[in-house]
Amino acid sequence: MIDKRPLIIAFSAICILLAVEAIRSQIVPRYWLNLTGSEPRGIYKLVETSMPLTRGEVILMKCPPGYEKYLYGRKWLPKGWPLFKTVGALPGEYFCIGDAEFSVNGKIIGHAYPQDRSGLPMPAIRGCATVRGKHFLPIATGLKTSFDGRYFGDVPDTLIIGLAQPVITF
């Protein structure tokens, strides 16, 4: 007769390890799926962000306070879901938002649209500003109508959850 105890112990240990990983993943998932067009679609590994930030890094961030009604109320993302964005400008750099264009350090990035695709009004900030200390300007590199700094300006770096490193994009 085969002794099933080692098999049961091994199976139990695997189940416990999987349960611990699942619980830990619920606290801060290590892998995120991006299905929006703001940044390349794919699977990203979340790693700790080193400070200071580097322009061009793709980050996972919380929605800026006061803008949840746009992001979640209009169902662009599930409630509480973070945003994938690129660090577009750093403290001391400048950005301008006008009726015709959105630019960072004099380079045109795109437009700030008055309405979303459903015809609902978008937040409108106009003028030029310098990114404040311990802030950054989040931008989208993949979708010209993305909800990013062109609608809410620079944001505190405390909104960053982590650096999003692509594992596979499609």
Backbone as CSV, one residue per row, in Angstrom:
resi,resn,N_x,N_y,N_z,CA_x,CA_y,CA_z,C_x,C_y,C_z
1,MET,0.839,-1.174,0.000,0.000,0.000,0.000,0.894,1.252,0.000
2,ILE,0.503,2.263,-0.753,1.276,3.501,-0.884,0.930,4.430,0.274
3,ASP,1.976,4.994,0.880,1.785,5.959,1.967,1.439,7.313,1.342
4,LYS,0.228,7.792,1.589,-0.257,9.035,0.982,0.112,10.267,1.802
5,ARG,0.675,10.078,2.975,0.990,11.221,3.834,1.956,12.216,3.180
6,PRO,3.055,11.790,2.564,3.941,12.776,1.922,3.229,13.558,0.814
7,LEU,2.376,12.887,0.066,1.623,13.552,-0.997,0.661,14.578,-0.409
8,ILE,-0.018,14.217,0.661,-0.958,15.131,1.315,-0.208,16.325,1.905
9,ILE,0.943,16.078,2.514,1.744,17.162,3.091,2.234,18.102,1.987
10,ALA,2.731,17.552,0.899,3.211,18.377,-0.220,2.070,19.191,-0.820
11,PHE,0.931,18.550,-1.025,-0.233,19.244,-1.583,-0.684,20.362,-0.645
12,SER,-0.718,20.087,0.651,-1.118,21.094,1.640,-0.146,22.270,1.645
13,ALA,1.147,21.974,1.568,2.155,23.037,1.554,1.994,23.927,0.326
14,ILE,1.746,23.321,-0.815,1.532,24.099,-2.046,0.300,24.975,-1.903
15,CYS,-0.787,24.433,-1.365,-2.017,25.211,-1.167,-1.779,26.388,-0.227
16,ILE,-1.031,26.158,0.840,-0.732,27.239,1.787,0.111,28.320,1.110
17,LEU,1.122,27.921,0.355,1.958,28.898,-0.355,1.143,29.706,-1.360
18,LEU,0.255,29.037,-2.085,-0.599,29.743,-3.043,-1.543,30.703,-2.329
19,ALA,-2.083,30.298,-1.193,-2.980,31.166,-0.427,-2.238,32.400,0.088
20,VAL,-1.028,32.192,0.599,-0.227,33.320,1.090,0.085,34.278,-0.056
21,GLU,0.469,33.749,-1.209,0.760,34.601,-2.372,-0.489,35.352,-2.821
22,ALA,-1.643,34.688,-2.805,-2.893,35.345,-3.203,-3.229,36.484,-2.251
23,ILE,-3.061,36.258,-0.958,-3.333,37.308,0.025,-2.358,38.462,-0.162
24,ARG,-1.086,38.154,-0.330,-0.080,39.193,-0.533,-0.338,39.960,-1.822
25,SER,-0.776,39.258,-2.846,-1.071,39.905,-4.125,-2.255,40.846,-4.014
26,GLN,-3.183,40.549,-3.119,-4.330,41.437,-2.932,-3.905,42.743,-2.279
27,ILE,-2.840,42.705,-1.498,-2.363,43.917,-0.845,-1.689,44.815,-1.888
28,VAL,-0.717,44.314,-2.578,-0.059,45.035,-3.672,0.286,44.015,-4.749
29,PRO,-0.586,43.894,-5.749,-0.295,42.928,-6.816,1.029,43.257,-7.499
30,ARG,1.756,42.221,-7.842,3.051,42.430,-8.495,2.916,42.553,-10.005
31,TYR,1.866,41.992,-10.560,1.660,42.048,-12.006,0.313,42.695,-12.286
32,TRP,0.313,43.576,-13.285,-0.909,44.287,-13.651,-1.135,44.139,-15.146
33,LEU,-2.384,44.040,-15.509,-2.783,43.963,-16.910,-3.293,45.327,-17.337
34,ASN,-2.700,45.887,-18.360,-3.160,47.162,-18.906,-3.895,46.886,-20.205
35,LEU,-5.199,47.174,-20.207,-6.006,47.008,-21.414,-6.454,48.347,-21.980
36,THR,-5.973,49.451,-21.388,-6.310,50.768,-21.916,-5.307,51.133,-23.004
37,GLY,-5.601,52.176,-23.728,-4.687,52.611,-24.775,-3.707,53.677,-24.323
38,SER,-3.782,54.091,-23.052,-2.906,55.164,-22.564,-1.427,54.831,-22.719
39,GLU,-1.090,53.606,-22.415,0.266,53.085,-22.574,0.123,51.758,-23.311
40,PRO,1.193,51.199,-23.825,1.047,49.936,-24.559,0.304,48.878,-23.734
41,ARG,-0.656,48.220,-24.380,-1.414,47.167,-23.709,-0.487,46.002,-23.405
42,GLY,-0.724,45.357,-22.265,0.093,44.212,-21.924,0.127,43.930,-20.444
43,ILE,1.050,43.071,-20.063,1.255,42.699,-18.670,2.497,43.434,-18.183
44,TYR,2.363,44.064,-17.029,3.449,44.841,-16.442,3.786,44.305,-15.061
45,LYS,5.064,44.335,-14.745,5.518,43.978,-13.405,5.676,45.274,-12.621
46,LEU,5.098,45.308,-11.445,5.188,46.479,-10.587,6.412,46.359,-9.689
47,VAL,7.275,47.368,-9.738,8.458,47.398,-8.878,8.484,48.736,-8.141
48,GLU,9.248,48.778,-7.079,9.344,50.004,-6.292,9.965,51.108,-7.144
49,THR,9.398,52.291,-7.031,9.901,53.431,-7.787,11.047,54.075,-7.031
50,SER,12.116,54.322,-7.750,13.232,55.025,-7.122,13.016,56.522,-7.290
51,MET,13.364,57.258,-6.283,13.268,58.708,-6.361,14.683,59.243,-6.499
52,PRO,14.969,60.219,-7.273,13.993,60.959,-8.046,13.515,60.180,-9.270
53,LEU,12.360,60.593,-9.760,11.794,59.981,-10.957,12.650,60.311,-12.177
54,THR,12.433,59.551,-13.216,13.088,59.803,-14.493,12.005,60.031,-15.538
55,ARG,12.164,61.074,-16.324,11.208,61.329,-17.396,11.182,60.126,-18.328
56,GLY,9.988,59.711,-18.725,9.839,58.580,-19.627,9.506,57.271,-18.934
57,GLU,9.634,57.215,-17.605,9.275,55.992,-16.880,7.765,55.786,-16.929
58,VAL,7.354,54.540,-17.110,5.931,54.204,-17.038,5.639,53.842,-15.591
59,ILE,4.602,54.481,-15.048,4.263,54.266,-13.648,2.796,53.849,-13.526
60,LEU,2.494,53.259,-12.393,1.122,52.948,-12.013,0.792,53.936,-10.907
61,MET,-0.310,54.667,-11.052,-0.627,55.724,-10.094,-2.090,55.712,-9.700
62,LYS,-2.371,56.281,-8.535,-3.743,56.452,-8.073,-4.360,57.631,-8.815
63,CYS,-5.682,57.627,-8.890,-6.393,58.751,-9.494,-6.188,59.993,-8.631
64,PRO,-5.882,61.136,-9.242,-5.743,62.360,-8.450,-7.051,62.685,-7.720
65,PRO,-6.970,63.087,-6.457,-8.186,63.425,-5.706,-9.006,64.490,-6.426
66,GLY,-10.310,64.298,-6.432,-11.220,65.231,-7.084,-11.544,64.870,-8.527
67,TYR,-10.846,63.891,-9.088,-11.071,63.520,-10.487,-11.685,62.133,-10.641
68,GLU,-12.071,61.526,-9.520,-12.683,60.200,-9.553,-13.981,60.200,-10.355
69,LYS,-14.727,61.317,-10.295,-16.016,61.370,-11.002,-15.835,61.226,-12.515
70,TYR,-14.705,61.644,-13.018,-14.437,61.469,-14.447,-13.994,60.034,-14.726
71,LEU,-12.958,59.624,-14.044,-12.340,58.327,-14.319,-13.267,57.152,-14.027
72,TYR,-13.890,57.158,-12.855,-14.730,56.028,-12.457,-16.213,56.293,-12.725
73,GLY,-16.635,57.539,-12.565,-18.037,57.884,-12.809,-18.441,57.703,-14.262
74,ARG,-17.512,57.940,-15.162,-17.791,57.756,-16.594,-17.397,56.363,-17.072
75,LYS,-16.988,55.532,-16.136,-16.684,54.116,-16.390,-15.522,53.914,-17.366
76,TRP,-14.564,54.846,-17.326,-13.368,54.654,-18.142,-12.512,53.538,-17.567
77,LEU,-12.546,53.402,-16.238,-11.861,52.315,-15.533,-12.767,51.826,-14.414
78,PRO,-12.602,50.568,-13.991,-13.358,50.095,-12.824,-12.984,50.926,-11.587
79,LYS,-13.948,51.130,-10.708,-13.732,51.955,-9.515,-12.505,51.485,-8.727
80,GLY,-11.642,52.447,-8.413,-10.443,52.168,-7.644,-9.250,51.694,-8.457
81,TRP,-9.461,51.418,-9.727,-8.386,50.908,-10.572,-7.365,52.017,-10.817
82,PRO,-6.065,51.714,-10.745,-5.046,52.741,-10.974,-4.836,53.029,-12.461
83,LEU,-4.074,54.058,-12.721,-3.788,54.498,-14.085,-2.349,54.153,-14.466
84,PHE,-2.163,53.735,-15.703,-0.830,53.582,-16.288,-0.517,54.888,-17.002
85,LYS,0.563,55.541,-16.629,0.964,56.788,-17.271,2.484,56.836,-17.389
86,THR,2.946,57.753,-18.216,4.374,58.013,-18.369,4.708,59.308,-17.640
87,VAL,5.862,59.344,-17.007,6.332,60.573,-16.370,6.727,61.522,-17.500
88,GLY,5.925,62.587,-17.674,6.133,63.502,-18.790,6.970,64.720,-18.464
89,ALA,6.935,65.147,-17.205,7.726,66.307,-16.788,8.021,66.188,-15.298
90,LEU,9.146,66.756,-14.917,9.662,66.669,-13.548,9.702,68.053,-12.908
91,PRO,9.927,68.127,-11.593,9.986,69.433,-10.934,10.942,70.397,-11.642
92,GLY,10.440,71.627,-11.827,11.231,72.653,-12.497,10.976,72.737,-13.990
93,GLU,10.420,71.686,-14.583,10.085,71.718,-16.011,8.697,72.344,-16.169
94,TYR,8.371,72.739,-17.388,7.098,73.435,-17.570,6.219,72.745,-18.605
95,PHE,4.933,73.030,-18.480,3.951,72.519,-19.432,2.936,73.614,-19.709
96,CYS,2.355,73.561,-20.894,1.345,74.537,-21.301,0.138,73.800,-21.866
97,ILE,-1.027,74.277,-21.485,-2.275,73.699,-21.976,-3.093,74.838,-22.567
98,GLY,-3.358,74.741,-23.854,-4.145,75.756,-24.534,-5.305,75.123,-25.276
99,ASP,-6.071,75.947,-25.963,-7.198,75.430,-26.743,-6.721,74.567,-27.904
100,ALA,-5.544,74.872,-28.430,-5.070,74.162,-29.617,-4.072,73.056,-29.313
101,GLU,-3.322,73.175,-28.208,-2.288,72.170,-27.978,-1.913,72.025,-26.509
102,PHE,-1.258,70.908,-26.244,-0.721,70.573,-24.924,0.761,70.326,-25.150
103,SER,1.623,71.050,-24.433,3.063,70.899,-24.655,3.817,70.756,-23.333
104,VAL,4.963,70.096,-23.426,5.853,69.922,-22.283,7.232,70.409,-22.709
105,ASN,7.759,71.377,-21.964,9.072,71.958,-22.277,9.151,72.423,-23.733
106,GLY,8.044,72.967,-24.236,7.991,73.486,-25.591,7.697,72.468,-26.672
107,LYS,7.638,71.185,-26.324,7.363,70.134,-27.311,5.874,69.777,-27.262
108,ILE,5.228,69.840,-28.416,3.795,69.533,-28.472,3.573,68.043,-28.227
109,ILE,2.699,67.751,-27.268,2.361,66.376,-26.901,1.027,65.971,-27.525
110,GLY,0.119,66.914,-27.621,-1.215,66.620,-28.157,-2.164,67.765,-27.871
111,HIS,-3.428,67.423,-27.702,-4.479,68.416,-27.468,-5.198,68.128,-26.160
112,ALA,-5.815,69.155,-25.608,-6.724,69.002,-24.470,-8.118,69.242,-25.038
113,TYR,-8.917,68.217,-25.062,-10.230,68.295,-25.691,-11.275,68.833,-24.721
114,PRO,-12.221,69.646,-25.223,-13.246,70.209,-24.334,-14.293,69.184,-23.890
115,GLN,-14.440,68.101,-24.675,-15.440,67.075,-24.365,-14.827,65.693,-24.530
116,ASP,-15.410,64.713,-23.813,-14.971,63.332,-24.008,-15.703,62.739,-25.216
117,ARG,-15.476,61.471,-25.497,-16.086,60.828,-26.672,-17.607,60.765,-26.604
118,SER,-18.157,60.900,-25.392,-19.614,60.884,-25.224,-20.211,62.281,-25.290
119,GLY,-19.372,63.289,-25.474,-19.853,64.660,-25.547,-19.967,65.347,-24.193
120,LEU,-19.496,64.699,-23.133,-19.535,65.298,-21.794,-18.329,66.212,-21.599
121,PRO,-18.513,67.305,-20.852,-17.407,68.252,-20.682,-16.240,67.658,-19.895
122,MET,-15.053,68.044,-20.306,-13.823,67.629,-19.629,-13.349,68.777,-18.739
123,PRO,-12.577,68.466,-17.686,-12.020,69.553,-16.882,-11.106,70.411,-17.760
124,ALA,-11.183,71.699,-17.581,-10.414,72.601,-18.440,-9.467,73.442,-17.601
125,ILE,-8.185,73.168,-17.740,-7.184,74.065,-17.176,-6.402,74.623,-18.357
126,ARG,-6.142,75.894,-18.322,-5.446,76.540,-19.428,-4.301,77.374,-18.885
127,GLY,-3.265,77.497,-19.682,-2.122,78.303,-19.302,-0.867,77.462,-19.162
128,CYS,0.187,78.088,-18.685,1.471,77.413,-18.498,1.791,77.347,-17.011
129,ALA,2.484,76.297,-16.624,2.865,76.125,-15.220,4.179,75.367,-15.143
130,THR,4.856,75.541,-14.035,6.078,74.797,-13.742,5.711,73.669,-12.793
131,VAL,6.237,72.479,-13.058,5.976,71.338,-12.176,6.602,71.639,-10.814
132,ARG,5.780,71.517,-9.785,6.217,71.821,-8.420,7.114,70.718,-7.852
133,GLY,7.835,71.048,-6.793,8.668,70.069,-6.103,7.836,68.900,-5.595
134,LYS,8.395,67.699,-5.655,7.736,66.457,-5.246,6.443,66.199,-6.024
135,HIS,6.386,66.713,-7.237,5.274,66.497,-8.160,5.843,66.002,-9.488
136,PHE,4.958,65.565,-10.367,5.337,65.201,-11.727,4.116,65.400,-12.609
137,LEU,4.333,65.432,-13.905,3.236,65.564,-14.855,3.032,64.221,-15.537
138,PRO,1.904,63.550,-15.263,1.635,62.274,-15.930,1.052,62.507,-17.319
139,ILE,1.577,61.793,-18.298,1.042,61.881,-19.658,0.821,60.469,-20.192
140,ALA,0.005,60.395,-21.218,-0.213,59.131,-21.921,0.536,59.199,-23.237
141,THR,1.190,58.108,-23.588,1.945,58.100,-24.840,1.229,57.353,-25.952
142,GLY,0.150,56.646,-25.619,-0.478,55.803,-26.621,-1.864,56.209,-27.073
143,LEU,-2.500,57.156,-26.392,-3.883,57.510,-26.716,-4.035,59.018,-26.648
144,LYS,-4.375,59.627,-27.770,-4.434,61.088,-27.817,-5.569,61.679,-26.986
145,THR,-6.561,60.867,-26.628,-7.677,61.363,-25.821,-7.596,60.888,-24.376
146,SER,-6.446,60.410,-23.963,-6.290,59.858,-22.615,-6.514,60.919,-21.537
147,PHE,-6.974,60.460,-20.379,-7.188,61.320,-19.220,-5.872,61.398,-18.455
148,ASP,-5.167,62.512,-18.612,-3.848,62.652,-17.996,-3.624,64.084,-17.550
149,GLY,-2.373,64.477,-17.403,-2.033,65.794,-16.896,-2.588,66.959,-17.693
150,ARG,-2.974,66.737,-18.907,-3.571,67.828,-19.693,-4.911,68.264,-19.104
151,TYR,-5.507,67.410,-18.267,-6.795,67.722,-17.645,-6.697,68.009,-16.155
152,PHE,-5.614,67.573,-15.501,-5.510,67.826,-14.060,-4.163,68.399,-13.630
153,GLY,-3.250,68.640,-14.557,-1.982,69.267,-14.217,-1.003,68.329,-13.535
154,ASP,-0.030,68.924,-12.841,0.959,68.097,-12.144,0.336,67.535,-10.867
155,VAL,0.859,66.408,-10.419,0.299,65.720,-9.249,1.428,65.333,-8.292
156,PRO,1.105,65.130,-7.007,2.139,64.727,-6.051,2.698,63.346,-6.369
157,ASP,3.997,63.179,-6.157,4.597,61.870,-6.435,4.122,60.794,-5.456
158,THR,3.398,61.186,-4.408,2.831,60.206,-3.472,1.691,59.405,-4.102
159,LEU,1.195,59.836,-5.259,0.150,59.075,-5.961,0.725,57.868,-6.695
160,ILE,2.041,57.803,-6.806,2.675,56.694,-7.529,2.621,55.428,-6.683
161,ILE,2.116,54.364,-7.289,2.074,53.053,-6.640,3.390,52.322,-6.893
162,GLY,3.909,52.467,-8.096,5.175,51.831,-8.433,5.524,52.029,-9.892
163,LEU,6.693,51.589,-10.236,7.181,51.623,-11.612,6.618,50.407,-12.337
164,ALA,6.075,50.607,-13.520,5.467,49.516,-14.295,6.428,49.096,-15.406
165,GLN,7.025,47.929,-15.246,7.962,47.411,-16.244,7.227,46.425,-17.141
166,PRO,7.244,46.636,-18.469,6.530,45.715,-19.354,7.133,44.313,-19.327
167,VAL,6.257,43.329,-19.191,6.660,41.925,-19.279,6.393,41.451,-20.698
168,ILE,5.182,41.748,-21.173,4.802,41.454,-22.555,3.772,42.492,-22.969
169,THR,3.954,43.073,-24.140,2.994,44.047,-24.653,2.445,43.542,-25.977
170,PHE,1.238,44.009,-26.273,0.573,43.569,-27.507,-0.279,44.671,-28.073
